[in-house]
Amino acid sequence: MQHSALWSLADLRQLEIAAAQRGIKLMQQAAQATVSWVEQAIARGARILVAAGPGNNGGDALVAALLLMQQGYQVDVLLPQQPVSTEAREALQALRQAGGLPLQQLSTDYPPPALLIDGLFGIGLNRPLDDFWCQLIRQLNRLACPTLALDCPSGLNAYTGQAPSACIKASHTLTFLCHKPGLFYAAGADHAGQVECAPLDYPAEMQPLAAGFLNQQDARMLQRKQDSHKGSHGTVSIVGGCPGMNGAVLLAGRAALAGGAGKVHVLSLDPRLVVDTTSPELMLHAAALPPCLPNCDVLAVGPGLGQSDHAVQWLQQAVDSPQPLVLDADALNLLATDSGLQNRLHLRKAATVITPHPAEAARLLACSTAAIQADRLQAAQQLSMALNAVVVLKGAGSLICAPNRPYYLNTSGGPALAAAGQGDVLTGLIAALLAQGMPALAASCLAVRAHGLAGDQYQQEAGGPIGLTASVTALRCSSILNQLIA
């Protein structure tokens, strides 16, 4: 079983139907997995509140409640509405036969339990909840206790990550069969807490094809021969740095060095940039007119580029160049205004990687940022097909998509990376990995993962997310890449 696989909702439902037809009791397995999780986290004898909804998610919760009672826990069951599915009704009958007396509502002074188990609504929810359920969820969120959501927090769309109304704020989510992408991005990133997957047991031939995977890209392709030199590891050229924005192109250049590129040229649209005293290894050039590139293996355009006529000319040459290309920032904003240039980009023979944040993606797709965030996966896949490029849609749960390939969902990183210049670092890092011979999709996955792990490492060491600068992140990425080689 591939625990990193991500399946579509339709395929997941088909698996559940096939399992039921074979008599495989997935509800019982999910409940047992819940009990195993509780036994690892909560002392036996503690009081647990189980909130069960009317569907199969509620059925999972009711079976778990019965098993927890049998294991010696004090279990209160909140059942606001009677079950509607056959399996959930059977679970309720078994609970009552064992002496369980579900509550229809909680008193306003209900004391916080040792744990709340949320089984109100599962992954099938794709609509806003009505006032009754919203008020109940707000009441449960006010309980000062850890919360374990079963499959996904109630109120959350497990595939888009949207919470159109009230949503359980879980400290932990135990999801079943496979991971769900919406647990990691948009509202899901703040409501799912720590996510674990219980894969359950079923015949291997029933497993669906993966629509995507959690990003677990390693760095083994970066292993080096002893007999190597700077030319063995590729040359990167980075174009950007209009007046007032030289820091962006320098950060990208430093990140390319930290990512292992043998040589890095920085071409600045501001002719005053002469030397980087922090990283004198960078070879600095004025980005002349007409555009003239140094000999290089990979070209990155965009950090601090600006939107001048000069910038447009450089972008046009970059799109027509034979090298692998990374586009970010103003290169994407300029691209969004020129459909002809987009067509040329689509026809490129060499690999292209673009790294938009949601607002840049919205400009490229001529829609609102809210529309991008409403379905991040669809937006990333649409961009990838339209531009024939690897797309890194940045943000919580960054997505990496290539045309006609499974997508990758990144789970490293967090608010420590929400600072100026971090996108420039990612651009330089991707360019460096491309220069060392990695394919575009793998290079993008590794760069995003390593960048996120650098943020996680800082947050763990600092005790919080505040204060990580892009300059420090670039240096940390070297250490992360070396660890991932192993």
N, C-alpha and C positions, 0 to 999 in steps of 0.2 A: 504494500500500500504506500502511495506517495503522500506523505503528510504535508508536503509543500504545495500540492496541487490545488487549484481553484477550479471549481466546476460551475457551469451556468445553473441558474435556478431551474430551468426546464430539465436539464440532465439530472440534477439532484432529485427532483420530484419523480422522474422516471425510475431512478434507483429505488426510491422509497416504495413505489408501486410494485416493482419487480420483487422486492424483498417481501412485501406483504403476501404476494401471490405464492411465494415459496414457503410461507410460514415463518419467516425470519422475524423475530420480535425486536425490532429496532427500538421501540419505546422502552421495553424492559432493559435493553442494553444502555440506553441513554440514562435511564434512572440509576442503574448500577454505577455508571461512570460518575454521575453526580454524587452518589454516596461515597465513592472512593475519594473524590476530591474533598468532600466535607470531612471525612475521617482524617485526612492529612492536615487540615487547617483548623478544625474546631474540636475541642475536647468533648468526649462522650458525656452525655448528661446535660449539655448546654441546651438552652431554648432557641429554637429555630422557627422563623416564620416563613412558610411556603405560600407564595401568592400564585394561584393557578387560574388561568383563563379558560375560555370555553372550547378551545381547539386542541390540537394534538400537542402543542407546547404545554398547555395546561395538563394534558395527560401525562407527559414526561414528569411534570412537577408532582402530580398526585401519586404516581408510582414511587417516585423518590421519597415523598413524605412517608408513605407506608414503610418503605425499607429503613428509613431513618428512625422511625418509631421502633421498629424491630431491633435496631442497633442500640437502643437505649437513649436516644435523644428525646427531649421534650419538644414536640412539634405542634405548632399552631398552623392550621391551614385556612387561608383566606380564599374563598370561592365566591366571587361576586355574582357570577352567572352560572347556571347549570351547563354542564358539558354538552356539546352538540355532536361530537364524533363518537362513533361506536367504541373505539379504544379508550377514549377519555371517560366515557360513561362506565365502562367496565372497571377502570382504575378507581373511579369514585366509589363504586359498589364495594370493591375489595377494601378500600380504606374504611368505609363505614362498618363493614363486617368486623374489622379489627378494632373497632371502638373509636375511630376518628370522627370528630364532629366539626365539620368545616364552619367557619364564620362567614357571614355574608358581608360584613363590614367590620372595620376596626374602630374602636372607640377613640375619641380625640386624645385621650390620655394613655393610649396603648404604650407600654414601656418598650424601649428598644431591645430587640433580641440580640443574641450573639451573632446571628447571621440572618439576612434576608435572602431567600431564593426567589428570583423573579422568573416565573413561568406564565406570565399573562399572555404575551403574544410572541410568535416566533418569526421565522424568516419570510413567511408569506405575506406579512403586513406591507401594504403599498398605498395606504391612504392615511389621512389625518384621523386621529381618534376623536370621538365625541366628548362632550364636557364631562360626562360621568367618569370615563376612563382617565381623562386628563386630571381631574381632581384627585382620583385615587392614586395615580402615579405621583402627583405632587406630595400627597400625604406620605407615600412610601419613601420618597426621596428625603423627607424631613427626618426619618428615623436615623438616629446617630449610630449606625452599625455598618459593617462590611456588607456588600451586596454581590451575590453571585447570579449573573444572568445566564439562563439556559438558552443556548444557541445564539441569541443576540438580545441586547437590551430591548425591552418592550417599548414600542414607539419608534424604533429605528428601522429604516429600510436597510436590510443587510447587504444589499448590492450597490446602492447609490451612496450609502452613508448619510442620507438625509433624515432629519427628524422633523417632520412638518408640524408636529404638535408636541405635547408633553412626551418626555422620554425618560426612562429609568437611567439614572447615573450609576453605573455599576463600578465596583472596584475590581471585579474579575468577571470574565465571560468564559464559560465552557461551551464551546461550539462543537457540533456533532457532524461526523462523516467527513467534512472538509472545512477549511477556513473559508470565510466569506469576506470579500474585499471591502464591503462597507464598514467593517469593524475597524478598519485602519485609516480611513480618510474621512474628510468632511466632519460632520457631527460625530461620526463613529469614533474618531480618534480621541474625543473627549468623554464619550459615554461608555465605551466598552471596557476601559481599564486594562488590566493584564489579560491577554487572550491566550487560551489553551485550546487545543483541538483533541477531542476524543474520537478516533476514527471509526470505532465500532467494528463489528465483525460480519462479513458477508463474503460470498464467493468472489474470487479475484476477477472472474470473467464478467461480473456485473459492474465493475468499476468504469465510470464514464471516461472519455477522453478529456484531458485537462484543457480548459479554456485559457488558463494562465497558471502561474506559479508564484509563490513567495520568492523574493529575490535572495538567493543564497550563493551568488556567483563568487567563486574563489579566484585566487590570483596565480594559479599554477602555471598559466601561460607566460607569466613574467619571469620564470626561472631563467637564470643567466649562465652561460658557459664561463668558465674561468678565462678562456681565451677570447676576450671581447674588448671593445674600445667604445668611445663615445658614439662613433658612427653606427655601432651595432644596435643602438637603442633609439634611433630615429631623431629627426629634426622637426621641430614645430615652429610655425610662424603664426603670430597672433596680431591681428589688426584691430585697433581701437584707439581710445585715449584722445578724444577731442579736447580742446582747451577746457581746463577745469575738471576733467574726468580721467586724468592719467593714472590715478590710483587703481581704477578698474582693470586697465590693461596690464599694469604691473602685477596686480594680484593674480591674474590669469597666468602670466608668465612665471611667477614664482611657484604657482601650483603645478605648472607643467614640469618644472625642474623637480619639485618634490615628488611628482608622480613617476619620475624615472626617465624622462626624455633626455637623450644624449646632448642635444643642443636646442636652445630656444631663442628665436628671434622675436623681438617686440617691435612692431611698426606703429608708431604713434602719429596721430593726426596733429598733435601739438609739437612743432619743431623744437620747442624749448627743452624737451626731455632729452638729456644727454647721457645720464648714467643713473643706475639704481644702486645707491650705496649699500643698501641692505642685501641685494643680490647682484653683485657685480658680474656674476656669470651670465646674466642676460645680455644678449647682443641687441642694442637699441639702434633703431633707424627712424628717420623721418619718413612718414608714409607719403612718398612723393607722388606727383602727377606728371605724366600718366602713371597709373599703378604699376609698380615693378616689384615682384616678389623675389626674395632670396630663394635659393634652392632649398626645398623642404619636402618632407614626407606627408605632413598634415597641415591644414590651414584652419585657423579659428578666427572668426570675425564677429565683433559685436560689443565686447566689454568697453563701455565708455565711448562708443563709436560716434554718437550724435546722429543727426539727420540732415547734415549739410549735403550739397551737391558732391563734395569730395567723398563723403561717406557712401553716397549712392554709387559712385564710380567704383569704389573698392568692393562693394557688395556685388555689383554686376560682374566684375572680374572673378571674384571668388566663386560665384555660381557656375561660371564657365570653366573653372580650373579643373585639372585632371586629378587633383589630390582629394583624399577624404576631407570632409568639410564639417566643421562644428559652427553652428550659428546660434547666437544668443542676443538678448537685450535689444539694442536699437537695430541690429541686423534683422530681427524678427519684425519690429515695428515698421521698418522700411519695406520688408517683404510683403507685409499685410496690405500695403497700398498699391501694389503692382502685380496684377494678375498675370501679366506676361512673364515677369520674373519668376513667379510661382510655377508657371508651366515649364520654364527652362530648368528650374530646380527639379521638377518631377522627372525630367528626361536625363538627368545626370547619370553617368555610368559609375562614377566613384561613389562611395558611401557618403551619406549625409546624416548628421545628427543635429536635431534642434532641441533647445532646452527652455521652453516657455514656462513662465509662471502663469496662473490662471488668466490674468488680464491680457497678457501677450497672446495666449491661446484664443481668447475671445476676439481680439482684433483679427487674427488670422482666419477665424471662422465666421467673422461678421456677426457676432452675437454678444450677449452680455456676459460679464464675469459670473453672474449668478447662474446663468445657463450652463456654463462650464462646470461649476461646482455642483450643480444639480445632478450631473451624470458624468463624472470625471473620466470614467473608463470609455464611454462612448465618444467623448470629445477627443481623447488621446488617440483612439483607434481611427477616428474620422480624419484627424490631421495626418496621421501616418500614411493612410491610403492616398489622401489628396496630394501630399508632397513627396511621396515615395521616399520617406525618411524614417529613421529611428527617432521617435519622439520621447523626450523625457518631460512629462508634465509634473512640474515641481509642486511641492507642498507636503502637508502631512500625508503619509502614504503615497510618496511619489510613484508614478506609473511609468513604465518603460515599454513602449509598443513599437513593433516593426511590422511592415505590411505582411499580411497573411501568415503571421506567426503567433503563438501563444503570447500573452502579455506577461509582464513581471511587475509584481507589487512589492515596493520596498518598505520594510518595517523598521529599519534603523533610523536614527535621527529624531529630532524633536525641536522644542522651542529654543534650545541653545543656538540653533542655526538660523534663527529669525533675526538676522543682522545684516547690515549693508556689506556687500562684497562677497557674500557666500556663493552667490550664483556665478560670479567671476571665477572663483576657485574651482567650482565644479566644471566650468568650461575648460579651464586649463588642464584639469585632471583627465577629463575625457580625451582631450587632444593628445596628452602624453601617452595614454594607453593605446590609442590608435597608432601612434608613431612607433610603438614597440610591437606592432603586428597583431594586436587583438582585433577580431571582427567588431563591427560597429555595435551590434546588440550586446555582445559580451562586455566590451569596453564601457558602454554606457551603464550596464548593470553593476559592474565592479566599481566604477567611479561613484555612482550614487550610493552604493552600499558602504564603501569606505568613507565617503564624506559624512554619511549619517553616523557611522560608528565613531568617527572622530568627535562628533558632537556628543554622542552618548558617553564616551570616555571622559570628556571634559566635565559633563554634568555630574558624573559619578564622583570624580575627584574633587570638584568644587562644591559639591553638595547642593547644586542648583543650576539653572540654565543661564544665569545672568553673567555677561561679561566676556563671552567667547568672541574674539575678533576673527575676521577672515584670514588675517595674516597668520595667526596661531593655528587655525584650522589647516591651512595648507601644510604647515610643518608636521602636524599630527598625522596627516594622511600618509606620509612616508612610513611611519611606524605601523600604521594599520595595514598597509599593503604588504609590508614584510611579514607581518603575522599571518595574513591570508595566503601567502605563498605556501606556507606549511600546511 
